[in-house]
C-alpha cells in the first residue's frame, strides 16, 4: 500500500497486487491512529469472499470468488470495538460477463491495483454487539 496524497483529513491510497484489502487498510489505520473514518474504493480483485447477513437467523452466509473481478465499488467505515480497529466494508464486484455480486467484504485480494479515498473523522466511533440485531452496531 502506498500513501499517494494527504490533505488534512483526506487520504488517497494505492493498494498493489497481492495485498489483502481489509488487513492492509487496518494496518494503515492503526499506524495513523485513526479511530473514525469512512472510505470508498475501486480497482480489481483475484480472490474475494463476500457475505450476506440474514437478519432473521442472525447468521452470515459466504461465497468465495477465485477469479478476476472488477471492484466496481467499495464503501465502508472505521470504528472501534473493545479497543480494536474494525474495518467494515461492503462491495460490488463484477466479472468478465459484467455480472455483479455484492455484499459484506470478508476477504479481498488485489489483482492489479485498488484506489482508495479515505476521510478521517475527528474523535472516535465505537461499536458494540447488539443481541437484538446480531451485529456490531454504532453506539
C-alpha positions as CSV (number, residue, x, y, z in Angstrom):
1,X,0.0,0.0,0.0
2,X,1.2,3.5,-0.8
3,X,0.0,6.8,0.5
4,X,-0.4,8.9,-2.7
5,X,-1.7,12.1,-1.2
6,X,-2.8,13.5,2.2
7,X,-4.5,16.8,2.5
8,X,-5.8,17.5,6.0
9,X,-8.1,14.5,6.9
10,X,-8.3,13.3,3.3
11,X,-6.1,10.3,2.2
12,X,-5.6,8.8,-1.2
13,X,-4.1,5.3,-1.0
14,X,-3.0,2.8,-3.6
15,X,-3.2,-0.9,-2.9
16,X,-1.0,-3.2,-5.0
17,X,-1.2,-6.7,-6.4
18,X,-1.4,-9.4,-3.8
19,X,-2.4,-7.2,-0.9
20,X,-5.4,-8.2,1.2
21,X,-7.6,-5.1,1.3
22,X,-9.1,-5.3,4.9
23,X,-5.9,-6.3,6.7
24,X,-3.8,-3.7,4.7
25,X,-6.2,-0.9,5.4
26,X,-6.4,-1.9,9.1
27,X,-2.6,-1.8,9.4
28,X,-2.6,1.7,7.8
29,X,-5.4,3.0,10.1
30,X,-3.7,1.7,13.2
31,X,-0.4,3.3,12.1
32,X,-2.1,6.7,11.6
33,X,-4.1,6.5,14.9
34,X,-7.4,6.9,13.1
35,X,-10.4,6.0,15.3
36,X,-13.2,7.1,12.9
37,X,-13.4,7.3,9.2
38,X,-15.3,6.4,6.0
39,X,-13.8,5.3,2.7
40,X,-14.6,4.3,-0.9
41,X,-12.5,2.2,-3.3
42,X,-12.3,1.0,-6.9
43,X,-9.9,-1.5,-8.6
44,X,-9.6,-5.2,-9.3
45,X,-9.5,-8.4,-7.3
46,X,-8.4,-12.0,-7.9
47,X,-9.7,-13.6,-4.7
48,X,-12.7,-12.4,-2.8
49,X,-15.1,-13.6,-0.1
50,X,-18.5,-11.8,0.2
51,X,-21.0,-12.4,2.9
52,X,-24.8,-11.9,3.2
53,X,-26.3,-11.3,6.7
54,X,-29.7,-12.9,7.2
55,X,-31.5,-10.6,9.7
56,X,-34.0,-13.4,10.7
57,X,-31.4,-16.1,11.5
58,X,-28.7,-13.6,12.5
59,X,-26.2,-15.6,10.5
60,X,-23.8,-14.9,7.6
61,X,-23.6,-17.0,4.5
62,X,-20.5,-16.6,2.4
63,X,-19.4,-17.1,-1.1
64,X,-15.8,-17.2,-2.5
65,X,-14.8,-15.8,-5.8
66,X,-11.4,-17.0,-7.0
67,X,-11.4,-15.3,-10.4
68,X,-10.5,-11.9,-11.9
69,X,-13.2,-9.4,-10.8
70,X,-13.6,-5.7,-11.2
71,X,-14.1,-3.8,-8.0
72,X,-17.0,-1.7,-9.1
73,X,-17.4,0.0,-5.7
74,X,-16.5,-0.4,-2.1
75,X,-17.8,1.7,0.7
76,X,-17.1,1.4,4.4
77,X,-16.3,2.8,7.7
78,X,-13.8,2.6,10.5
79,X,-14.7,2.3,14.1
80,X,-13.5,0.8,17.4
81,X,-14.9,-2.3,19.3
82,X,-13.2,-3.4,22.5
83,X,-10.3,-1.1,21.8
84,X,-9.7,-2.9,18.4
85,X,-10.0,-1.2,15.0
86,X,-12.9,-2.5,13.0
87,X,-12.9,-2.1,9.2
88,X,-16.5,-2.6,7.9
89,X,-16.8,-2.7,4.1
90,X,-19.4,-3.7,1.6
91,X,-18.6,-4.1,-2.1
92,X,-19.9,-4.7,-5.5
93,X,-17.7,-6.8,-7.8
94,X,-18.2,-7.6,-11.5
95,X,-17.0,-10.5,-13.6
96,X,-15.9,-10.6,-17.3
97,X,-19.6,-11.1,-18.4
98,X,-20.5,-7.9,-16.4
99,X,-22.5,-9.8,-13.8
100,X,-22.4,-8.1,-10.4
101,X,-22.0,-9.6,-7.0
102,X,-22.3,-7.7,-3.8
103,X,-22.1,-8.0,0.0
104,X,-20.1,-7.6,3.1
105,X,-16.4,-8.0,2.3
106,X,-14.7,-10.7,4.4
107,X,-11.7,-11.0,2.2
108,X,-10.4,-9.2,-0.9
109,X,-7.0,-9.8,-2.5
110,X,-6.0,-7.2,-5.0
111,X,-5.1,-8.5,-8.5
112,X,-3.7,-5.3,-10.2
113,X,-4.5,-2.2,-8.2
114,X,-7.0,-0.6,-5.9
115,X,-7.5,3.1,-5.4
116,X,-8.9,4.3,-2.0
117,X,-10.3,7.6,-0.9
118,X,-10.4,7.8,2.9
119,X,-11.7,10.6,5.1
120,X,-10.6,10.7,8.7
121,X,-13.2,12.0,11.2
122,X,-12.4,13.8,14.4
123,X,-13.0,11.8,17.6
124,X,-13.9,8.2,17.5
125,X,-16.8,5.9,16.6
126,X,-17.4,3.0,18.9
127,X,-19.3,-0.3,18.1
128,X,-20.8,-2.8,20.4
129,X,-22.6,-6.1,19.8
130,X,-26.4,-6.0,19.7
131,X,-28.1,-9.2,20.8
132,X,-31.3,-8.0,19.3
133,X,-29.8,-7.4,15.8
134,X,-27.0,-9.9,15.9
135,X,-24.4,-7.4,14.6
136,X,-21.8,-4.9,15.9
137,X,-23.5,-1.5,15.7
138,X,-22.6,2.1,16.3
139,X,-23.1,3.1,20.0
